[in-house]
């Protein structure tokens, strides 16, 4: 898939989103990129993000692939 096809796929996915929380997260992510588009994160920052993700996973704050596939059928 070339870059134009990837961008179109992302646009189509974003337009179809109904989850306001996810939209807000995507907006925040875009804002971070706009202010620091080429910023690389340090190993410490990467490890902190990994730790947060692991805590979320252990707390059950995840969506399984099956749940995501089922939900995406409603998009």
NORGI-V23346 format. One record per residue. N is the residue number from 1. RES is the residue in one small letter. PHI is phi in radians with two decimals (* if undefined). PSI is psi in degrees with one decimal (none if undefined). Layout:
N:RES:PHI:PSI
N:RES:PHI:PSI
//
This chain:
1:x:*:127.0
2:x:-1.41:172.8
3:x:-1.08:-38.5
4:x:-1.15:-40.4
5:x:-1.16:-38.2
6:x:-1.13:-43.2
7:x:-1.11:-42.7
8:x:-1.10:-40.9
9:x:-1.09:-42.4
10:x:-1.13:-41.3
11:x:-1.08:-46.1
12:x:-1.07:-41.3
13:x:-1.12:-45.6
14:x:-1.11:-41.9
15:x:-1.08:-32.5
16:x:-1.44:-11.5
17:x:-1.10:137.0
18:x:-2.01:-14.8
19:x:-1.42:108.1
20:x:-1.09:-34.1
21:x:-1.07:-45.6
22:x:-1.14:-40.3
23:x:-1.09:-42.6
24:x:-1.11:-39.0
25:x:-1.13:-42.0
26:x:-1.13:-40.2
27:x:-1.09:-46.3
28:x:-1.07:-41.4
29:x:-1.08:-43.9
30:x:-1.07:-40.5
31:x:-1.11:-41.2
32:x:-1.08:-43.0
33:x:-1.15:-37.4
34:x:-1.12:-33.0
35:x:-1.51:-22.0
36:x:-2.56:64.3
37:x:-1.10:-29.0
38:x:-1.94:12.6
39:x:-1.17:128.8
40:x:-1.72:145.0
41:x:-1.64:153.5
42:x:-1.39:167.1
43:x:-1.04:-40.3
44:x:-1.09:-41.8
45:x:-1.15:-41.6
46:x:-1.07:-44.6
47:x:-1.13:-37.0
48:x:-1.13:-42.5
49:x:-1.12:-41.1
50:x:-1.09:-41.5
51:x:-1.11:-43.2
52:x:-1.07:-42.2
53:x:-1.12:-41.4
54:x:-1.15:-40.3
55:x:-1.09:-42.7
56:x:-1.10:-41.7
57:x:-1.10:-45.0
58:x:-1.16:-29.7
59:x:-1.44:-1.1
60:x:1.42:13.8
61:x:-1.56:58.5
62:x:-2.37:162.9
63:x:-2.07:125.8
64:x:-1.27:162.3
65:x:-1.05:-40.5
66:x:-1.10:-42.3
67:x:-1.12:-41.8
68:x:-1.12:-43.1
69:x:-1.08:-41.7
70:x:-1.12:-45.8
71:x:-1.12:-40.3
72:x:-1.14:-20.4
73:x:-1.15:-18.5
74:x:-1.65:1.3
75:x:-1.40:none
//
